[in-house]
Amino acid sequence: MNAAHRLFARLGFLTIWMVGSILGGVASQALAQSSWPDKPLRFVLSQPAGSGPDTIARYLGERLTKTWGQSVVIDNKPGGQNVIGAQAVARAAPDGYTFYFTTTAALVSNQFLFKSLGYDPQRDFTSVAFVANSPFGLFVKADSPLVSLQDLIAKSKANPSAISIANEGPRTFGGIIARLLNAKTQAQSNLVPYSSVGVAVQDVMGGHADAALVDLASSAQLVKQGRLRLLAVSSAKRVPSFDQVPSFSESLPGFEMVGWFALVAPTGTPAGIIDKLNAEINAFLQAPETAEHMLAIGPIATPLGSPSKLDAFLKTETEHWAQVSKEIGLLPE
């Protein structure tokens, strides 16, 4: 065999070896995905135990645990306006066992609040599935003289700063909705920041604040118990569980600011695992008992479909928040 023949033979052997290695790797990866999950999963949240997102995540986790026979561990990492939890998942191994049960803040609004996040909302995560919309509500004490959104706006315009609206702060979701309400109505409600939703709501029930603008899930039960009155919801349409309560858009056309929950994974998580989890979550959301359970506590189960549809939704949400930030003069710090 001459030198040329030996060279071609060697190249042929190397080619066969490389193809075999690639196919072996693909087969190994497919086998790993077919047996997934074979150990507990971890859902990281940026909110504390007992919060609205935590309640929904645990409900979803219970369903997946029953389906797969593997526990879903809820890992609460509150603090830093969602930054701590988001960073933890962005740095996690993309092995299909760590996911981020995220809200609007971490993937969208934080881009307009902070100059530096320590993670990239677009680069560091891959979409899995949309879970639910979570409208915010404008709440007053059950016996408050304020009986409608129009009533609150009119009284605020007539007597600037006489009406106080409790919220979690000017750079939180509820605080931003309150700022947008003032901007769109040219009212001058006094926006009072609180350390938590619970404290804000307690002050409203105690008569120390006129209203609270907080997520619907956190206070829906208090409305049903007759301790709070819900004046309006921030979704474009009325919420089925409170169909007698108007939306902001009925008085202010185009006004829509809705929180939401979604599941994402560290970038690099195998596509087969993403698709399998996406299909299971969408089946869960389409079950009548899921919709009924969620509505009882506030959120609206919303099966959006494929991961690519969640990608498109996140793009639209980012554009919406860019517009809102400009309207209220919100600048990153």
N, C-alpha and C positions, 0 to 999 in steps of 0.2 A: 504494500500500500504506500503510495507516494505521499508527500507532505500535504498536498492539497486534499487528498482523500481523507487523511487523518484529521485535518482541520474541520472538514465538513462533518465527519463522524462525531467529532467532539462537540461541534455546535448543535448537531442533532440531539445528542445526549443531553446537553444543557437545556435545550428547548423542551424536551420531554420532561425533564426534571422540574423546570419552572412551571410548566402547565400542570403537572401533577401536584405540585405544591399549592398552586392557586386553587385548583379544584378541591384539593383536600381541605384547604382553609375554608372555602365556601361551604363544603359539606359539613365541616365541623361547626361553622356558625349557624347553618340551617338547623342542625341537630340541637344546638343550644337553644335556639329560638323556639323550636317545636316543643321543648320541655319546659319552657318558661311559663309561669314562674315556679321555681323549685325551692324557693326560700321566701321569707317575708319581704314585702315591699315597704318603702318609706315615702310618705307624703309629707313634704316640708311645707309649713305654713308660716307666714309672717305675722300672724295674729295669735293672741293668747287663747288658751282653752276656754270654751264657753262663748266665744264670739260667734257672730253669724257665719263667717267662712268656716270656722272650726266645726260648727254643727253640721253644715252641709258635707264637709270633707269626711267626717266620721260616718255619716249616713251612707255616703258612697263607698267608703272603706268597708263597712259592714256587708254591703251587697257583694263587693268583689271577693271578700273573704269567704262568703258562702259559696260563691261560684267556683273559685279556684282552690279552696282549701288551704290557702296561704294567708297569713295575717297581713293586714295593711296597718302599719304603725304610723300614727299621726305624730309628727315631730314639730312642736310649736317653737318657733324662733322669732318672737315679737321684738319690736324695737327698731329704731333708726328709720322710721317711716318705710318699712318693708325692705330696706336695704340689707339687713343682716340675713334674713331668710333667702333673699335672691342671690346674694353672694355665696351662700353655702351650697346652693344647688348648682350655680354656675361653675363652681370648683369641684363638684362631685364627679366620680367616675361615671361615664356614660354606659353603664352596664345593664340598664333596664330595670334597676331596682331602686332608684332614687328619682322622685318626681317633685315638681313644684306646683302646689295648689295655689294658684296666684289670683290676685285681684287686679283691678285696673291700675292701681298705683305702681306696682313693680315694673310692669311691661310697657306702660304708656305714660301716665301723668308724671312720674318721677323724672322723665326726660326734661320736663319743663320746670321742675322745681330745684334740681341740683345741677351744678356745673360739672361735678364729678360723682359718679355712682360707685365705681369699683367693679362694675360689671356692664356688659353691653346688652340691652334688651333684645336687639335683633341678632347679634352674633352668638350669644352664649346659650340660647335656648332653641329648642325645636318644638313646634306645636304638636299637641296630642289631641285634645278635644275641648270644645266649649262646653260649659256645664250649665250655667244659669245667669239670667239677668237679675240684678239686685237693685231695684229702685230705692231712692231716698224719699223721705217723707217730711212734711212740715207739720210738727206736732204742737198742740197747745194743751193746757190743763183742761180736764173734762168740762169744768164749769166756766171756762174762759169767756169773756165778752167778745173775743175774736171768733167769728163763726165761719169765715171763708178767707181764701187767699186774697180776694179783692178787698175785703174788710181790713186785713192786715196792711196791705199796700196803701190804701186810702188813709188809714190812721198814721202810718209812718210818714207819708207825704205832708199831712196836715200838721204834724208835730215832730219834726226831725229828731231822731235819736230817742224818741219816747218809747219805741218798740224795741225790745231786746230779743235777739235771736241767738240762742246758745248753739255752739258747734265745737268741733274738736280743734279748731284753730284755722287761721287764714290760709294755710297752705295744705289743708287736708281736703278730702273730697267734699264733705259737708260744708266746710268753710268756703270753698270755691263756688259751690252752688249758691250759697248765701250772697257772696260777692257778685255773682252773675245776676242774681235776682235784683239786687240793688241797682246794678248797671242798666239792666233792661227796663226797669220800671222808673228809674230816676228817683227811687225812694232813698231814704237815709236811715234804714233800720240800724240799730246799734248791734254790731256783730261781736258777741262775747265768747272768747275762747275758753274751753274747759280741758281738763287733763284727760277726760275719757267720756265716752257716750253715756255711760251709767250716771256719772256725776251731773252731766248736762240735763239729762232727763229727770233726775231727782230734783234738780232746782226748778224745772218747769212745773213739776207736780207740786212742789212746795210753794209756788208763787213767786220765786225769786228771779225768774226769767219768763218772758212772755211766750216764747216759742222755742222749739229746738229743730234744727235741720240735721237729721241723722239717718242712717240706713234703716229701711223699713223693717228688716229682719230683727233688729235689736229691740224694737218697741211695739211690734205688731200685737203681741199678747197683752200689753198694757192697754191698747185700744179696745181689744175684745173684752177685757175685764172692766171697761168703763172708767179707767183711771186717766186716760189721755183721749184727746180728740184729734183725728187726722184731718187736716185741712186740704192737703193736696199731695200728689205724688209726682216724682220728677221724670217718670217715663212718658213716652209720647202718647200712650193710651192708658186708660184706666187699668188698675190691677184687678184681676178676677176676684180675688178674695176680699177686695174692698171696692166693689163696683159702684158703690154709691158716692165714692170720693173722686172728685175731678182730678185730672192731670194738670200740671202747670201749663201745658200747651193749650188747654182750652181757654185760658185767659191770656196767655202769651204765646201766640202761634210760633212754632219752631223751637220752643224751649224744650230741650231734652238733655238730661245729664243722668245717665244710669250707670251704676257700678255693675260689675260682673265677675264671675268666677270661671276660671279655665284651668286646664291641666297642661303643663309643659314639661319637657325633659331636658337634661343637659345635651347640648349639641354633640352629635356623634352616637346617640342612642340608636341601636339597630332599627331599621325601618319596619322589619317584621313585627317587632315588639310594639312599636308605635301603632301600627295598624290593628294589631290584636286588641290593644287596650282601647283604642278609639272605637272599635266596633262594640266592645262590651259596654262602654260608657253610653254610647248612643242608644243601645238597647235598654239600658237602665233608665235613661231619661224619657224614653217613649212609653214606659210602663205607666198605666193610669195611677197606680198607687204612689209613684214617685212624684208626679205632678201635684197630687192631692197633699202629700206630706210637705212638700216644699212650700206650697201656697199657704199652708197653715202657719208657717213661720216667716213668710215674706217673699223669698226669692221665687223666680219663675223658671222652671225647668225648660231649657232651650236647646234641643238637639240641633246643632248647626251642620253636622255632617263631617266631611273629611278634614284632615289636618290642614290641607291647602285652603279650605274655606276659613279656618281660624286665622291663617296667615293673612288672607285678604281682609278679614274683619279687623285685625290688629293694625293694618295699614290705614284703614278708614278711621279708626279710633284715634290714631296718632294725628291725622290731619284735622280731626274735629277738635282735639285738645290744643293744637297749634292755634286754631282760630279763637277758641275760648280764652287762651292765655293772652292773646293780643287784645281781646276785647276788655279784659279786666286789668290789663297791665301787669300780668304775672311774669316775673323775671327769675331765672335760676340763680341760686345762691351757693 
